[in-house]
Amino acid sequence: LDSLSFFHPAPPGEPEYTVVPTPTPVPTALPQDIWDRAFSSAKNGDFETGISLLETLPEESDLAQKSKIKIQEWKKILAEKMGKKAYENAMQLATKGNYSSAIEQLKEIPNESSFYQKSKVKLDAWKKIIIEKEGKDLFSKAIKAASSGDFKSAISHTENISKESSYYQKSIQKKLEWQKLLSEKAARSDLSGLTIQFIGVPDDLAEVFK
């Protein structure tokens, strides 16, 4: 019999033995082949695949140390590529006034990218723009509500204005004014609701209170 086969007892009613071939082992990729494939991917701009391939090289391989250096090199290139794309997308969104989405794009920039420091400057600037815009909108809503006599809603709007907004101090002043008006309105309402009941009061005294 072939050395790649072995005897296996057959089920009842079948011939005494059947020959089962030994599975052929799957050839393992050679380190040099992995190295070449990784460089081919990187050459085509697919650094992620290149990095993934190099990470499969066994530690005992002669190429293991070189692969670690290349992995770090390609990770920097990949980070720069990702940073550039995210930064450009963010700038386009900001140009259209979509600062919230632009900020989300900036958060995608890796720390290793040269665009990271630029992104921090833009991030702070755009956050201030958003805060200012929200403050302006809330203050306008508060003024509109107050003009229609809805002081409670007006006060509620002012309480949502950020302290970093230039509208914050204005909103504090208006809030105090509106709280005072609300108190006066409540006091008048209480006075108008008072009723004097005369129970068992002589007619001559009752006339005094009419």
C-alpha positions in Angstrom: 0.0 0.0 0.0 0.9 3.6 -0.5 2.7 5.2 2.5 0.2 8.1 2.3 -2.7 5.8 3.0 -3.8 3.7 6.0 -6.2 0.9 6.8 -9.5 1.7 8.4 -12.0 -1.1 9.6 -15.0 -1.3 7.4 -18.6 -1.2 8.7 -20.4 -4.6 9.1 -21.4 -6.1 5.9 -18.6 -4.3 4.0 -15.2 -5.6 3.0 -12.9 -6.1 6.0 -10.8 -3.0 5.3 -11.0 0.2 3.2 -8.2 2.4 2.2 -8.5 6.0 3.3 -6.0 8.5 1.7 -4.0 10.6 4.1 -4.9 14.3 3.6 -2.3 16.3 1.7 -0.8 19.0 4.0 -1.5 22.6 2.8 1.8 24.2 1.9 2.8 27.1 4.1 3.7 30.4 2.5 7.4 31.1 2.6 8.5 34.3 4.4 10.0 35.7 1.2 6.6 35.2 -0.6 4.8 37.0 2.2 7.4 39.8 2.0 7.0 40.2 -1.8 3.2 40.2 -1.6 3.3 42.8 1.2 5.5 45.1 -0.9 3.4 44.6 -4.0 0.3 45.7 -2.0 2.1 48.7 -0.6 3.4 49.7 -4.0 -0.3 49.8 -5.2 -1.1 52.1 -2.2 -2.8 49.3 -0.2 -0.7 49.7 3.0 -3.3 48.1 5.2 -3.0 44.8 3.3 0.8 45.2 3.3 0.9 45.7 7.0 -1.5 42.7 7.6 0.8 40.4 5.5 4.0 41.5 7.3 2.4 40.8 10.7 1.9 37.2 9.7 5.7 36.6 9.4 7.0 34.3 12.1 9.3 35.7 14.7 12.1 33.2 13.8 12.1 34.5 10.2 15.2 36.4 8.9 12.7 39.0 7.7 11.0 39.5 11.0 13.1 42.5 12.2 12.9 44.2 8.8 9.2 43.7 8.7 8.7 45.5 12.1 10.6 48.5 10.7 8.5 48.5 7.5 5.2 48.1 9.5 6.0 51.3 11.5 7.0 53.1 8.3 3.8 52.1 6.5 1.6 52.9 9.5 3.0 56.5 9.4 2.3 56.7 5.7 -1.2 55.3 6.2 -1.8 57.8 9.1 -0.7 60.7 6.9 -2.9 59.5 4.1 -6.0 59.2 6.4 -5.2 62.5 8.1 -5.0 64.4 4.8 -8.3 62.9 3.5 -10.2 63.6 6.8 -8.8 67.2 7.0 -9.8 68.0 3.4 -13.3 66.6 4.0 -13.6 68.6 7.1 -12.6 71.8 5.3 -15.2 71.2 2.6 -17.9 70.7 5.2 -16.9 73.8 7.1 -17.1 75.9 3.9 -20.7 74.8 3.6 -21.4 75.8 7.2 -21.7 72.2 8.4 -19.4 72.6 11.3 -20.8 69.7 13.4 -20.0 67.2 10.6 -16.7 68.9 10.0 -15.7 68.4 13.6 -16.6 64.7 13.4 -14.2 64.4 10.4 -11.4 66.1 12.3 -11.8 63.5 15.1 -10.9 60.8 12.5 -7.4 62.2 12.0 -4.7 60.0 13.7 -2.3 61.5 16.2 0.6 60.5 14.1 -0.5 62.6 11.1 1.0 66.0 10.5 -2.6 67.3 10.1 -3.4 66.5 13.7 -2.1 69.8 15.2 -3.9 71.8 12.4 -7.1 69.9 13.2 -6.9 70.9 16.9 -6.8 74.6 16.0 -9.7 74.2 13.6 -11.6 72.1 16.2 -11.5 74.9 18.8 -12.4 77.6 16.3 -15.4 75.6 14.9 -16.7 74.8 18.4 -16.7 78.5 19.2 -18.7 79.2 16.0 -21.2 76.5 16.9 -21.6 77.8 20.5 -22.0 81.4 19.2 -24.6 80.4 16.6 -26.6 78.3 19.2 -26.4 81.2 21.6 -27.7 83.6 19.0 -30.6 81.3 18.1 -31.6 80.7 21.7 -31.5 84.4 22.5 -33.7 85.2 19.5 -36.2 82.5 20.6 -36.2 84.0 24.1 -36.9 87.5 22.9 -39.7 86.3 20.6 -41.3 84.3 23.5 -41.0 87.3 25.9 -42.6 89.6 23.3 -45.7 87.4 23.3 -45.8 87.3 27.1 -44.5 83.8 27.4 -41.8 84.7 30.0 -41.4 81.1 31.3 -40.4 79.8 27.8 -38.2 82.9 27.4 -36.4 82.2 30.6 -36.0 78.5 29.7 -34.3 79.5 26.4 -31.8 81.7 28.2 -30.9 78.9 30.6 -29.6 76.8 27.7 -27.2 79.4 26.4 -23.5 78.5 27.0 -21.3 80.6 29.2 -18.8 80.7 26.4 -21.3 82.5 24.1 -21.3 86.3 23.8 -25.0 86.2 24.4 -24.7 84.7 27.8 -24.4 88.0 29.8 -27.3 89.5 27.8 -29.4 86.5 28.6 -28.7 86.8 32.3 -29.9 90.4 32.3 -33.0 89.5 30.3 -33.7 86.6 32.6 -33.7 88.8 35.7 -36.1 91.3 34.0 -38.4 88.5 32.9 -38.4 86.8 36.4 -39.3 90.2 37.9 -42.2 90.6 35.4 -43.4 87.1 36.2 -43.4 87.8 39.9 -45.3 91.0 39.4 -47.8 89.2 37.1 -48.3 86.5 39.7 -48.8 89.1 42.5 -51.5 90.9 40.4 -53.1 87.6 39.7 -53.3 86.8 43.5 -54.8 90.2 44.3 -57.5 89.9 41.6 -58.4 86.5 42.9 -59.0 87.7 46.4 -62.7 87.7 47.6 -64.0 89.2 50.8 -66.7 87.2 52.3 -68.9 88.9 54.8 -70.4 86.4 57.1 -72.4 87.8 60.0 -71.1 91.3 59.4 -73.6 94.1 60.2 -75.1 95.9 57.2 -73.6 99.2 58.2 -70.0 97.7 58.4 -70.5 95.8 55.1 -71.2 99.1 53.4 -67.8 100.3 54.4 -66.1 97.5 52.4 -68.2 98.0 49.3 
